[in-house]
Amino acid sequence: METGGMSLVQILGVINFMLLMFQLFSGQHWIQVKIGIHRKVGLALVATASLHGFLAILTAN
């Protein structure tokens, strides 16, 4: 599964890293965001991480 020369698993990995850094920075109050945005980004992180892991397992076999 490739999109533009990169695999979908790699793209999701990069997105997960960015979402994780946002969660870290907003949780430590290094950046100020409303709690609703922090919660929605956390849910997006769970969804993309689950998809990332599922696709990685599928492509590994």
ROSE-4610 file (N, C-alpha, C; in Angstrom, 1 decimal, always signed):
// ROSE-4610
residu = [M/M/M/E/E/E/T/T/T/G/G/G/G/G/G/M/M/M/S/S/S/L/L/L/V/V/V/Q/Q/Q/I/I/I/L/L/L/G/G/G/V/V/V/I/I/I/N/N/N/F/F/F/M/M/M/L/L/L/L/L/L/M/M/M/F/F/F/Q/Q/Q/L/L/L/F/F/F/S/S/S/G/G/G/Q/Q/Q/H/H/H/W/W/W/I/I/I/Q/Q/Q/V/V/V/K/K/K/I/I/I/G/G/G/I/I/I/H/H/H/R/R/R/K/K/K/V/V/V/G/G/G/L/L/L/A/A/A/L/L/L/V/V/V/A/A/A/T/T/T/A/A/A/S/S/S/L/L/L/H/H/H/G/G/G/F/F/F/L/L/L/A/A/A/I/I/I/L/L/L/T/T/T/A/A/A/N/N/N]
num = [1/1/1/2/2/2/3/3/3/4/4/4/5/5/5/6/6/6/7/7/7/8/8/8/9/9/9/10/10/10/11/11/11/12/12/12/13/13/13/14/14/14/15/15/15/16/16/16/17/17/17/18/18/18/19/19/19/20/20/20/21/21/21/22/22/22/23/23/23/24/24/24/25/25/25/26/26/26/27/27/27/28/28/28/29/29/29/30/30/30/31/31/31/32/32/32/33/33/33/34/34/34/35/35/35/36/36/36/37/37/37/38/38/38/39/39/39/40/40/40/41/41/41/42/42/42/43/43/43/44/44/44/45/45/45/46/46/46/47/47/47/48/48/48/49/49/49/50/50/50/51/51/51/52/52/52/53/53/53/54/54/54/55/55/55/56/56/56/57/57/57/58/58/58/59/59/59/60/60/60/61/61/61]
x = [+0.8/+0.0/+0.9/+1.0/+1.8/+1.1/+1.4/+0.8/+1.9/+2.1/+3.1/+4.5/+4.8/+6.2/+6.4/+5.5/+5.6/+4.5/+4.7/+3.7/+2.7/+1.5/+0.4/+0.8/+1.5/+1.9/+2.9/+3.8/+4.8/+4.1/+3.2/+2.4/+1.7/+1.0/+0.3/+1.2/+2.4/+3.4/+3.8/+4.0/+4.4/+3.2/+2.0/+0.8/+0.7/+0.9/+0.9/+1.9/+3.1/+4.2/+3.8/+3.2/+2.8/+1.7/+0.7/-0.4/+0.1/+1.0/+1.6/+2.4/+3.1/+3.8/+2.9/+1.8/+0.7/+0.1/-0.2/-0.7/+0.3/+1.5/+2.5/+2.7/+2.8/+3.0/+1.7/+0.5/-0.7/-0.9/-0.5/-0.7/+0.2/+1.4/+2.4/+2.2/+1.2/+0.8/+1.9/+2.7/+3.7/+3.0/+1.9/+1.0/-0.4/-1.1/-2.4/-3.5/-4.3/-5.5/-6.6/-7.8/-9.0/-9.0/-9.5/-9.6/-10.3/-11.3/-12.0/-11.2/-10.3/-9.4/-8.4/-7.9/-6.9/-7.6/-8.8/-9.6/-9.8/-10.2/-10.5/-9.2/-8.1/-6.8/-6.4/-6.7/-6.4/-7.2/-8.4/-9.3/-8.8/-8.3/-7.8/-6.5/-5.7/-4.5/-4.8/-5.8/-6.1/-6.6/-7.4/-7.9/-6.7/-5.9/-4.8/-3.8/-3.5/-2.6/-3.1/-4.4/-5.0/-4.9/-5.3/-5.2/-3.7/-2.8/-1.4/-0.9/-1.3/-0.9/-1.5/-2.8/-3.5/-2.9/-2.7/-2.1/-0.6/+0.1/+1.5/+1.4/+0.5/+0.4/+0.0/-0.9/-1.4/-0.2/+0.6/+1.6/+2.8/+3.0/+4.2/+4.1/+2.9/+2.7/+2.7]
y = [-1.2/+0.0/+1.2/+1.9/+3.0/+4.2/+5.4/+6.6/+7.6/+8.0/+9.0/+8.6/+7.3/+6.8/+6.4/+6.7/+6.3/+5.4/+4.4/+3.5/+4.2/+3.7/+4.3/+4.1/+3.0/+2.8/+3.9/+4.2/+5.3/+6.6/+6.9/+8.2/+8.3/+7.2/+7.2/+7.3/+6.7/+6.8/+8.3/+9.0/+10.4/+11.2/+11.0/+11.6/+11.3/+10.1/+9.7/+10.4/+10.6/+11.3/+12.8/+13.4/+14.8/+14.9/+14.0/+14.1/+13.8/+12.9/+12.6/+13.8/+14.5/+15.7/+16.8/+17.0/+18.0/+17.6/+16.4/+15.9/+16.2/+15.9/+16.2/+17.7/+18.5/+19.9/+20.6/+20.2/+20.8/+20.2/+19.0/+18.4/+19.1/+19.4/+20.1/+21.6/+22.1/+23.5/+24.4/+23.7/+24.5/+25.3/+24.7/+25.5/+25.4/+26.5/+26.6/+26.3/+25.3/+24.9/+24.6/+24.6/+24.2/+22.7/+22.3/+20.9/+20.1/+20.7/+20.0/+19.6/+20.5/+20.2/+19.2/+19.3/+18.2/+16.9/+16.8/+15.5/+15.0/+15.8/+15.4/+14.9/+15.6/+15.2/+13.8/+13.6/+12.3/+11.2/+11.5/+10.4/+10.2/+11.2/+11.1/+10.2/+10.5/+9.7/+8.2/+7.9/+6.5/+5.9/+6.6/+6.0/+5.8/+6.8/+6.6/+5.6/+5.5/+4.5/+3.1/+3.0/+1.6/+1.2/+2.2/+1.9/+1.6/+2.4/+2.2/+0.8/+0.4/-0.9/-2.0/-1.9/-2.9/-3.1/-2.0/-2.0/-2.6/-2.3/-2.8/-4.3/-4.8/-6.3/-6.9/-6.3/-6.9/-6.9/-5.9/-5.8/-6.6/-7.0/-7.7/-9.2/-9.7/-11.1/-11.3]
z = [+0.0/+0.0/+0.0/-1.2/-1.2/-1.8/-1.3/-1.8/-2.0/-3.2/-3.5/-3.1/-3.2/-2.9/-1.5/-0.6/+0.8/+1.1/+2.0/+2.4/+3.3/+3.3/+4.2/+5.7/+6.0/+7.4/+7.8/+6.9/+7.2/+7.4/+6.5/+6.6/+8.0/+8.3/+9.6/+10.8/+10.6/+11.7/+11.9/+10.9/+10.9/+11.6/+11.1/+11.7/+13.2/+13.5/+15.0/+15.8/+15.3/+16.0/+16.2/+15.1/+15.3/+16.3/+16.3/+17.2/+18.6/+18.8/+20.1/+20.7/+19.8/+20.3/+20.7/+19.9/+20.3/+21.6/+21.9/+23.1/+24.3/+24.1/+25.1/+25.4/+24.3/+24.5/+25.1/+24.7/+25.3/+26.7/+27.0/+28.3/+29.3/+28.9/+29.7/+29.8/+29.1/+29.0/+28.4/+27.5/+26.8/+25.6/+25.1/+24.3/+24.9/+24.8/+25.4/+24.4/+24.7/+23.9/+24.9/+24.3/+25.2/+25.4/+26.5/+26.8/+25.8/+25.1/+24.1/+22.9/+22.5/+21.4/+21.8/+23.0/+23.5/+23.5/+23.9/+24.0/+22.6/+21.6/+20.3/+19.6/+19.8/+19.2/+19.8/+21.1/+21.7/+21.1/+20.8/+20.1/+18.7/+18.0/+16.7/+16.8/+17.8/+18.0/+18.2/+19.0/+19.2/+17.9/+17.2/+15.9/+14.9/+14.7/+13.7/+14.2/+15.5/+16.0/+15.8/+16.0/+15.8/+14.3/+13.5/+12.0/+11.6/+12.1/+11.8/+12.3/+13.4/+13.9/+13.1/+12.8/+12.0/+10.7/+10.0/+8.6/+8.7/+9.7/+9.9/+10.0/+10.8/+11.0/+9.7/+8.9/+7.6/+6.6/+6.6/+5.6/+6.0/+7.2/+7.7/+7.3/+7.0/+6.7/+5.2]
